[in-house]
Amino acid sequence: MFKGLGGLGNMAALFGHAQKLPGMMQEMTERLKLERVHATTGGGAVQVTINGIGQMQAISIDPGARENPLLEEWITEACNQAGAEAKQRYTAAVSRMASEMNINVPGLDGILANLTGGA
C-alpha cells in the first residue's frame, strides 16, 4: 500500500542538500576563478588565458604578428579554444558536485553536454 512512498527519503535528502547548494556553488565558482586555461594559436603568435568560469585574464600577441591578416582569426580561435576548455571544467565540476551530493537529476548529463556544445 505504501510502496509508492519509498522516494520520500530521497526527497528529504534532496531538500537537505538544497540548503547546502548555494554555498557549494559559490565555493566551486571561487575555485574555478583561480584556475587558468591557456590556448595558443598562429604558431605561438597569440596566447590567451582565461579562468575556469570563462573570464578573460590575459591576451598576448607577438609584435611580429600584428600586421598578419590572420591575426583576428587567431585571436578568435584562441578565445574559442580556451572558452571550450573552461566550459568543460565548469560542467565537470557541477557533475562532480552533484555526484558527491548523491543528487540524481534526470537529464543532467544532457544539459551539461549542451552547455559545452556537446563536447
mmCIF file of the C-alpha atoms, coordinates in Angstrom:
data_MODEL
# 
_entry.id   MODEL 
# 
loop_
_atom_site.group_PDB 
_atom_site.id 
_atom_site.type_symbol 
_atom_site.label_atom_id 
_atom_site.label_alt_id 
_atom_site.label_comp_id 
_atom_site.label_asym_id 
_atom_site.label_entity_id 
_atom_site.label_seq_id 
_atom_site.pdbx_PDB_ins_code 
_atom_site.Cartn_x 
_atom_site.Cartn_y 
_atom_site.Cartn_z 
_atom_site.occupancy 
_atom_site.B_iso_or_equiv 
_atom_site.pdbx_formal_charge 
_atom_site.auth_seq_id 
_atom_site.auth_comp_id 
_atom_site.auth_asym_id 
_atom_site.auth_atom_id 
_atom_site.pdbx_PDB_model_num 
ATOM 1   C CA . MET A 1 1   ? 0.000  0.000  0.000   1.00 0.00 ? 1   MET A CA 1 
ATOM 2   C CA . PHE A 1 2   ? 2.843  2.458  0.811   1.00 0.00 ? 2   PHE A CA 1 
ATOM 3   C CA . LYS A 1 3   ? 5.349  1.245  -1.768  1.00 0.00 ? 3   LYS A CA 1 
ATOM 4   C CA . GLY A 1 4   ? 4.938  4.470  -3.717  1.00 0.00 ? 4   GLY A CA 1 
ATOM 5   C CA . LEU A 1 5   ? 6.237  6.456  -0.735  1.00 0.00 ? 5   LEU A CA 1 
ATOM 6   C CA . GLY A 1 6   ? 9.723  4.948  -0.904  1.00 0.00 ? 6   GLY A CA 1 
ATOM 7   C CA . GLY A 1 7   ? 11.016 8.013  -2.740  1.00 0.00 ? 7   GLY A CA 1 
ATOM 8   C CA . LEU A 1 8   ? 10.168 10.299 0.190   1.00 0.00 ? 8   LEU A CA 1 
ATOM 9   C CA . GLY A 1 9   ? 13.508 9.533  1.817   1.00 0.00 ? 9   GLY A CA 1 
ATOM 10  C CA . ASN A 1 10  ? 15.265 10.633 -1.348  1.00 0.00 ? 10  ASN A CA 1 
ATOM 11  C CA . MET A 1 11  ? 13.177 13.815 -1.397  1.00 0.00 ? 11  MET A CA 1 
ATOM 12  C CA . ALA A 1 12  ? 14.178 14.580 2.198   1.00 0.00 ? 12  ALA A CA 1 
ATOM 13  C CA . ALA A 1 13  ? 17.836 14.084 1.318   1.00 0.00 ? 13  ALA A CA 1 
ATOM 14  C CA . LEU A 1 14  ? 17.417 16.310 -1.720  1.00 0.00 ? 14  LEU A CA 1 
ATOM 15  C CA . PHE A 1 15  ? 15.879 19.086 0.379   1.00 0.00 ? 15  PHE A CA 1 
ATOM 16  C CA . GLY A 1 16  ? 18.730 18.747 2.874   1.00 0.00 ? 16  GLY A CA 1 
ATOM 17  C CA . HIS A 1 17  ? 21.259 19.138 0.072   1.00 0.00 ? 17  HIS A CA 1 
ATOM 18  C CA . ALA A 1 18  ? 19.318 22.058 -1.388  1.00 0.00 ? 18  ALA A CA 1 
ATOM 19  C CA . GLN A 1 19  ? 20.156 24.098 1.708   1.00 0.00 ? 19  GLN A CA 1 
ATOM 20  C CA . LYS A 1 20  ? 23.869 23.466 1.159   1.00 0.00 ? 20  LYS A CA 1 
ATOM 21  C CA . LEU A 1 21  ? 23.766 24.013 -2.611  1.00 0.00 ? 21  LEU A CA 1 
ATOM 22  C CA . PRO A 1 22  ? 24.215 27.818 -2.770  1.00 0.00 ? 22  PRO A CA 1 
ATOM 23  C CA . GLY A 1 23  ? 27.307 27.687 -0.568  1.00 0.00 ? 23  GLY A CA 1 
ATOM 24  C CA . MET A 1 24  ? 28.755 24.778 -2.503  1.00 0.00 ? 24  MET A CA 1 
ATOM 25  C CA . MET A 1 25  ? 28.135 26.522 -5.829  1.00 0.00 ? 25  MET A CA 1 
ATOM 26  C CA . GLN A 1 26  ? 29.833 29.666 -4.535  1.00 0.00 ? 26  GLN A CA 1 
ATOM 27  C CA . GLU A 1 27  ? 32.827 27.649 -3.333  1.00 0.00 ? 27  GLU A CA 1 
ATOM 28  C CA . MET A 1 28  ? 33.056 25.854 -6.670  1.00 0.00 ? 28  MET A CA 1 
ATOM 29  C CA . THR A 1 29  ? 32.870 29.156 -8.565  1.00 0.00 ? 29  THR A CA 1 
ATOM 30  C CA . GLU A 1 30  ? 35.600 30.701 -6.424  1.00 0.00 ? 30  GLU A CA 1 
ATOM 31  C CA . ARG A 1 31  ? 37.843 27.678 -7.062  1.00 0.00 ? 31  ARG A CA 1 
ATOM 32  C CA . LEU A 1 32  ? 37.227 27.875 -10.804 1.00 0.00 ? 32  LEU A CA 1 
ATOM 33  C CA . LYS A 1 33  ? 38.012 31.601 -10.812 1.00 0.00 ? 33  LYS A CA 1 
ATOM 34  C CA . LEU A 1 34  ? 41.529 30.683 -9.663  1.00 0.00 ? 34  LEU A CA 1 
ATOM 35  C CA . GLU A 1 35  ? 42.072 28.092 -12.390 1.00 0.00 ? 35  GLU A CA 1 
ATOM 36  C CA . ARG A 1 36  ? 43.743 29.179 -15.617 1.00 0.00 ? 36  ARG A CA 1 
ATOM 37  C CA . VAL A 1 37  ? 43.121 27.853 -19.108 1.00 0.00 ? 37  VAL A CA 1 
ATOM 38  C CA . HIS A 1 38  ? 45.602 28.697 -21.857 1.00 0.00 ? 38  HIS A CA 1 
ATOM 39  C CA . ALA A 1 39  ? 45.293 28.485 -25.621 1.00 0.00 ? 39  ALA A CA 1 
ATOM 40  C CA . THR A 1 40  ? 47.859 29.343 -28.271 1.00 0.00 ? 40  THR A CA 1 
ATOM 41  C CA . THR A 1 41  ? 47.260 29.822 -31.990 1.00 0.00 ? 41  THR A CA 1 
ATOM 42  C CA . GLY A 1 42  ? 49.096 31.100 -35.023 1.00 0.00 ? 42  GLY A CA 1 
ATOM 43  C CA . GLY A 1 43  ? 52.180 29.097 -34.167 1.00 0.00 ? 43  GLY A CA 1 
ATOM 44  C CA . GLY A 1 44  ? 52.524 30.945 -30.863 1.00 0.00 ? 44  GLY A CA 1 
ATOM 45  C CA . ALA A 1 45  ? 51.593 34.357 -32.252 1.00 0.00 ? 45  ALA A CA 1 
ATOM 46  C CA . VAL A 1 46  ? 48.532 34.628 -29.987 1.00 0.00 ? 46  VAL A CA 1 
ATOM 47  C CA . GLN A 1 47  ? 48.228 33.374 -26.431 1.00 0.00 ? 47  GLN A CA 1 
ATOM 48  C CA . VAL A 1 48  ? 45.015 33.658 -24.448 1.00 0.00 ? 48  VAL A CA 1 
ATOM 49  C CA . THR A 1 49  ? 44.457 32.955 -20.762 1.00 0.00 ? 49  THR A CA 1 
ATOM 50  C CA . ILE A 1 50  ? 41.023 32.734 -19.177 1.00 0.00 ? 50  ILE A CA 1 
ATOM 51  C CA . ASN A 1 51  ? 39.875 31.481 -15.810 1.00 0.00 ? 51  ASN A CA 1 
ATOM 52  C CA . GLY A 1 52  ? 37.736 28.420 -15.146 1.00 0.00 ? 52  GLY A CA 1 
ATOM 53  C CA . ILE A 1 53  ? 34.489 30.364 -15.444 1.00 0.00 ? 53  ILE A CA 1 
ATOM 54  C CA . GLY A 1 54  ? 35.402 31.884 -18.806 1.00 0.00 ? 54  GLY A CA 1 
ATOM 55  C CA . GLN A 1 55  ? 36.612 35.341 -17.797 1.00 0.00 ? 55  GLN A CA 1 
ATOM 56  C CA . MET A 1 56  ? 39.478 36.662 -19.928 1.00 0.00 ? 56  MET A CA 1 
ATOM 57  C CA . GLN A 1 57  ? 42.616 37.066 -17.849 1.00 0.00 ? 57  GLN A CA 1 
ATOM 58  C CA . ALA A 1 58  ? 45.268 37.899 -20.436 1.00 0.00 ? 58  ALA A CA 1 
ATOM 59  C CA . ILE A 1 59  ? 45.989 38.019 -24.125 1.00 0.00 ? 59  ILE A CA 1 
ATOM 60  C CA . SER A 1 60  ? 49.435 38.188 -25.627 1.00 0.00 ? 60  SER A CA 1 
ATOM 61  C CA . ILE A 1 61  ? 50.142 38.974 -29.266 1.00 0.00 ? 61  ILE A CA 1 
ATOM 62  C CA . ASP A 1 62  ? 53.603 38.581 -30.734 1.00 0.00 ? 62  ASP A CA 1 
ATOM 63  C CA . PRO A 1 63  ? 54.622 42.006 -32.105 1.00 0.00 ? 63  PRO A CA 1 
ATOM 64  C CA . GLY A 1 64  ? 55.652 40.381 -35.390 1.00 0.00 ? 64  GLY A CA 1 
ATOM 65  C CA . ALA A 1 65  ? 52.112 39.072 -35.878 1.00 0.00 ? 65  ALA A CA 1 
ATOM 66  C CA . ARG A 1 66  ? 50.340 42.405 -35.519 1.00 0.00 ? 66  ARG A CA 1 
ATOM 67  C CA . GLU A 1 67  ? 50.254 43.020 -39.259 1.00 0.00 ? 67  GLU A CA 1 
ATOM 68  C CA . ASN A 1 68  ? 49.356 39.446 -40.182 1.00 0.00 ? 68  ASN A CA 1 
ATOM 69  C CA . PRO A 1 69  ? 45.994 39.268 -41.960 1.00 0.00 ? 69  PRO A CA 1 
ATOM 70  C CA . LEU A 1 70  ? 45.157 36.140 -39.927 1.00 0.00 ? 70  LEU A CA 1 
ATOM 71  C CA . LEU A 1 71  ? 45.570 37.884 -36.570 1.00 0.00 ? 71  LEU A CA 1 
ATOM 72  C CA . GLU A 1 72  ? 41.851 38.353 -35.911 1.00 0.00 ? 72  GLU A CA 1 
ATOM 73  C CA . GLU A 1 73  ? 41.194 34.727 -36.827 1.00 0.00 ? 73  GLU A CA 1 
ATOM 74  C CA . TRP A 1 74  ? 43.944 33.569 -34.449 1.00 0.00 ? 74  TRP A CA 1 
ATOM 75  C CA . ILE A 1 75  ? 42.535 35.664 -31.609 1.00 0.00 ? 75  ILE A CA 1 
ATOM 76  C CA . THR A 1 76  ? 39.046 34.284 -32.178 1.00 0.00 ? 76  THR A CA 1 
ATOM 77  C CA . GLU A 1 77  ? 40.340 30.718 -32.385 1.00 0.00 ? 77  GLU A CA 1 
ATOM 78  C CA . ALA A 1 78  ? 42.405 31.024 -29.202 1.00 0.00 ? 78  ALA A CA 1 
ATOM 79  C CA . CYS A 1 79  ? 39.483 32.542 -27.287 1.00 0.00 ? 79  CYS A CA 1 
ATOM 80  C CA . ASN A 1 80  ? 37.150 29.787 -28.501 1.00 0.00 ? 80  ASN A CA 1 
ATOM 81  C CA . GLN A 1 81  ? 39.617 27.037 -27.590 1.00 0.00 ? 81  GLN A CA 1 
ATOM 82  C CA . ALA A 1 82  ? 40.187 28.397 -24.100 1.00 0.00 ? 82  ALA A CA 1 
ATOM 83  C CA . GLY A 1 83  ? 36.461 29.027 -23.626 1.00 0.00 ? 83  GLY A CA 1 
ATOM 84  C CA . ALA A 1 84  ? 35.594 25.461 -24.595 1.00 0.00 ? 84  ALA A CA 1 
ATOM 85  C CA . GLU A 1 85  ? 38.092 24.118 -22.057 1.00 0.00 ? 85  GLU A CA 1 
ATOM 86  C CA . ALA A 1 86  ? 36.683 26.412 -19.351 1.00 0.00 ? 86  ALA A CA 1 
ATOM 87  C CA . LYS A 1 87  ? 33.143 25.177 -20.094 1.00 0.00 ? 87  LYS A CA 1 
ATOM 88  C CA . GLN A 1 88  ? 34.307 21.585 -19.824 1.00 0.00 ? 88  GLN A CA 1 
ATOM 89  C CA . ARG A 1 89  ? 35.946 22.287 -16.470 1.00 0.00 ? 89  ARG A CA 1 
ATOM 90  C CA . TYR A 1 90  ? 32.814 24.026 -15.205 1.00 0.00 ? 90  TYR A CA 1 
ATOM 91  C CA . THR A 1 91  ? 30.480 21.230 -16.266 1.00 0.00 ? 91  THR A CA 1 
ATOM 92  C CA . ALA A 1 92  ? 32.840 18.608 -14.821 1.00 0.00 ? 92  ALA A CA 1 
ATOM 93  C CA . ALA A 1 93  ? 32.804 20.487 -11.514 1.00 0.00 ? 93  ALA A CA 1 
ATOM 94  C CA . VAL A 1 94  ? 28.989 20.668 -11.498 1.00 0.00 ? 94  VAL A CA 1 
ATOM 95  C CA . SER A 1 95  ? 28.720 16.971 -12.347 1.00 0.00 ? 95  SER A CA 1 
ATOM 96  C CA . ARG A 1 96  ? 31.250 16.077 -9.642  1.00 0.00 ? 96  ARG A CA 1 
ATOM 97  C CA . MET A 1 97  ? 29.359 18.171 -7.077  1.00 0.00 ? 97  MET A CA 1 
ATOM 98  C CA . ALA A 1 98  ? 26.040 16.512 -7.973  1.00 0.00 ? 98  ALA A CA 1 
ATOM 99  C CA . SER A 1 99  ? 27.676 13.097 -7.668  1.00 0.00 ? 99  SER A CA 1 
ATOM 100 C CA . GLU A 1 100 ? 29.249 13.945 -4.298  1.00 0.00 ? 100 GLU A CA 1 
ATOM 101 C CA . MET A 1 101 ? 25.860 15.116 -3.049  1.00 0.00 ? 101 MET A CA 1 
ATOM 102 C CA . ASN A 1 102 ? 24.291 11.920 -4.436  1.00 0.00 ? 102 ASN A CA 1 
ATOM 103 C CA . ILE A 1 103 ? 21.842 14.001 -6.448  1.00 0.00 ? 103 ILE A CA 1 
ATOM 104 C CA . ASN A 1 104 ? 20.442 12.167 -9.423  1.00 0.00 ? 104 ASN A CA 1 
ATOM 105 C CA . VAL A 1 105 ? 18.935 14.744 -11.764 1.00 0.00 ? 105 VAL A CA 1 
ATOM 106 C CA . PRO A 1 106 ? 17.463 13.061 -14.826 1.00 0.00 ? 106 PRO A CA 1 
ATOM 107 C CA . GLY A 1 107 ? 18.925 14.643 -17.949 1.00 0.00 ? 107 GLY A CA 1 
ATOM 108 C CA . LEU A 1 108 ? 21.753 16.466 -16.132 1.00 0.00 ? 108 LEU A CA 1 
ATOM 109 C CA . ASP A 1 109 ? 24.382 14.938 -18.392 1.00 0.00 ? 109 ASP A CA 1 
ATOM 110 C CA . GLY A 1 110 ? 22.469 16.120 -21.452 1.00 0.00 ? 110 GLY A CA 1 
ATOM 111 C CA . ILE A 1 111 ? 22.073 19.617 -20.032 1.00 0.00 ? 111 ILE A CA 1 
ATOM 112 C CA . LEU A 1 112 ? 25.778 19.818 -19.264 1.00 0.00 ? 112 LEU A CA 1 
ATOM 113 C CA . ALA A 1 113 ? 26.662 18.454 -22.715 1.00 0.00 ? 113 ALA A CA 1 
ATOM 114 C CA . ASN A 1 114 ? 24.521 21.185 -24.296 1.00 0.00 ? 114 ASN A CA 1 
ATOM 115 C CA . LEU A 1 115 ? 26.339 23.790 -22.234 1.00 0.00 ? 115 LEU A CA 1 
ATOM 116 C CA . THR A 1 116 ? 29.651 22.681 -23.696 1.00 0.00 ? 116 THR A CA 1 
ATOM 117 C CA . GLY A 1 117 ? 28.312 22.313 -27.210 1.00 0.00 ? 117 GLY A CA 1 
ATOM 118 C CA . GLY A 1 118 ? 28.177 18.543 -26.881 1.00 0.00 ? 118 GLY A CA 1 
ATOM 119 C CA . ALA A 1 119 ? 31.879 18.311 -26.044 1.00 0.00 ? 119 ALA A CA 1 
# 
